[in-house]
Amino acid sequence: MSALWEHIEKGIARIEEFLRGIGREEMLEDCREIAFLRDWSERILNSSPLGRLRDKLRMAVEAEDYERAAQLRDEIKEMAA
């Protein structure tokens, strides 16, 4: 994962921790800052070559194209190693 993605995820965790710490758990679902960071995190993951492969894998599984899904899984393993 990229350093930027890791920082975003840590930011989300810190905001969630803060809201829980002040007893405002009900704000977690509607927090615009968390929603923005989650969207940004998703875009970063999907914009990387690895993210695009994961997206193709998801689509292959949904289409029940298991042979293609296995090929993509192997490509992902190679890239992640």
Residue pairs with C-beta under 8 A, 6 or more apart in sequence:
1 45
2 44
2 48
4 44
5 41
5 44
5 45
8 37
8 40
8 41
8 44
9 41
11 37
12 34
12 37
12 38
12 41
15 31
15 33
15 34
15 37
16 28
16 34
19 25
19 27
19 28
19 31
20 28
28 34
44 51
45 51
45 54
46 52
46 55
49 79
50 76
50 79
50 80
53 72
53 75
53 76
53 79
54 76
56 72
57 69
57 72
57 73
57 76
60 66
60 68
60 69
60 72
61 69
